[in-house]
Amino acid sequence: MELKKIIEEKSKESWEIYLPSISIDCVVFGFHDGALKVLVLKMKGKNLLGLPGGYIKKRENLNEAASRILQRRTGAENIYLSQFSTFGDLDRSESFFEEYSDTLWNKQRFVSVGFYALVDYSKVNLVIDEVFDPCEWMPIEELTEFMMDHQMIFDKALSTLRKQLNDKPIGYNLLPEKFTMPELQKLYEIILGKKLNRGNFYRKMLRYDILEKLDESRKGGAHKAPDLYKFDVEKYQLALTNGFNEGW
Amino acid sequence: MELKKIIEEKSKESWEIYLPSISIDCVVFGFHDGALKVLVLKMKGKNLLGLPGGYIKKRENLNEAASRILQRRTGAENIYLSQFSTFGDLDRSESFFEEYSDTLWNKQRFVSVGFYALVDYSKVNLVIDEVFDPCEWMPIEELTEFMMDHQMIFDKALSTLRKQLNDKPIGYNLLPEKFTMPELQKLYEIILGKKLNRGNFYRKMLRYDILEKLDESRKGGAHKAPDLYKFDVEKYQLALTNGFNEGW
């Protein structure tokens, strides 16, 4: 079926199923090959990137909707999702559908709630769809032009993620189960986009008390074998909920 | 006119003016008499506290709507408003209007965007309304039961404000133009709900580089007169926008 027909067909359904005026956009980060990547999609025939998103069912909580949308796109369950901001400017998305009738669902005004997620790259199976090309992982330095206001949503997600490194742990699901301190530091450096001092990083990370030092070390290098660590899942979850209580 | 009639009358207007499914709730903090206070209202005849809120006009940006709502309630212009979270659980507000017809605007499902504001207590003129008793300032330790999910919205605003003390300045508009370091520390202690170490506070605050030390000191006490400071407005605004860039 022609793309325009598919979108018009879906529109009728959407008016029945979803809550009007409100949508969800997801910024999904994964860590792979030493790079921070983000999940993007392209609408068929358009050369613009988009963030995976959707709408809230009339009888569904906001957070449930975000999980459902992400699961449908990625096949991954129990994804850690964090709401970061809501985008409500006029004409943030409406004009994208200007070639359609004014009664098209997608052409209405939507205030969009942004969620970001950190996922295990290896557990994601990208799902195919009639309207969009399949999602793909793209390194954040290689992103090209986004549709609608998705650049703004992406930028805000990344700046929030960077800020949250100060009061929440990160790394579980992004790193292998056992890792070295330099590997953890590398993850932070990639997210922050800057080099960190090794000694400061080490001290700060130990003070957070979320790591468990293992009785093994990484074998095989020419240098002294570095110690291996894993996350103490209980303490990690606690810190995820309560924050690090650093600062004042 | 009877309250029920007024609400039903307003409902008809609301369906025409506003975007469906989406609302705004504001948590407005002020500092007065050495206490952190919050602006609350009571619906006439109900003994529950509520947060001032409203809806978004069909042709109005989200942030503009929040400013308009707050200005109408407080008479104050140019209030620093910060979006902190969006609340979208089912039945968060609908059942509050159970005695009304299902077509009542207020009885619909609304996903609500929370904004918090820090205002100059002295510049606020509380505005009277037909549906609600006038807003009043209430010290945060004296708050009684809230309507709907407003306790959750308030709690989240306060915890966000506490966290943001770590990466944004606070105090401008809340303190008099000239203040001493102990006065600024007192403000932090009241917001955080805990005592702070004097030396650490002093060092951290100077490192933030947002204060200007004046050639005057507070006269009149038995002790050595404490130095007076004021905010360097330019640096303060810059830090408000960019954050303190502490942390990693």
Boltz contact constraints between the chains, C-beta under 6 A:
constraints:
  - contact:
      token1: [A, 19]
      token2: [B, 21]
      max_distance: 6.0
  - contact:
      token1: [A, 20]
      token2: [B, 20]
      max_distance: 6.0
  - contact:
      token1: [A, 20]
      token2: [B, 21]
      max_distance: 6.0
  - contact:
      token1: [A, 21]
      token2: [B, 19]
      max_distance: 6.0
  - contact:
      token1: [A, 21]
      token2: [B, 20]
      max_distance: 6.0
  - contact:
      token1: [A, 21]
      token2: [B, 21]
      max_distance: 6.0
  - contact:
      token1: [A, 21]
      token2: [B, 22]
      max_distance: 6.0
  - contact:
      token1: [A, 22]
      token2: [B, 21]
      max_distance: 6.0
  - contact:
      token1: [A, 22]
      token2: [B, 22]
      max_distance: 6.0
  - contact:
      token1: [A, 22]
      token2: [B, 111]
      max_distance: 6.0
  - contact:
      token1: [A, 61]
      token2: [B, 89]
      max_distance: 6.0
  - contact:
      token1: [A, 61]
      token2: [B, 90]
      max_distance: 6.0
  - contact:
      token1: [A, 62]
      token2: [B, 88]
      max_distance: 6.0
  - contact:
      token1: [A, 62]
      token2: [B, 111]
      max_distance: 6.0
  - contact:
      token1: [A, 86]
      token2: [B, 86]
      max_distance: 6.0
  - contact:
      token1: [A, 86]
      token2: [B, 113]
      max_distance: 6.0
  - contact:
      token1: [A, 88]
      token2: [B, 62]
      max_distance: 6.0
  - contact:
      token1: [A, 89]
      token2: [B, 61]
      max_distance: 6.0
  - contact:
      token1: [A, 90]
      token2: [B, 61]
      max_distance: 6.0
  - contact:
      token1: [A, 111]
      token2: [B, 22]
      max_distance: 6.0
  - contact:
      token1: [A, 113]
      token2: [B, 86]
      max_distance: 6.0
  - contact:
      token1: [A, 165]
      token2: [B, 248]
      max_distance: 6.0
  - contact:
      token1: [A, 166]
      token2: [B, 247]
      max_distance: 6.0
  - contact:
      token1: [A, 192]
      token2: [B, 248]
      max_distance: 6.0
  - contact:
      token1: [A, 247]
      token2: [B, 166]
      max_distance: 6.0
  - contact:
      token1: [A, 248]
      token2: [B, 165]
      max_distance: 6.0
  - contact:
      token1: [A, 248]
      token2: [B, 192]
      max_distance: 6.0
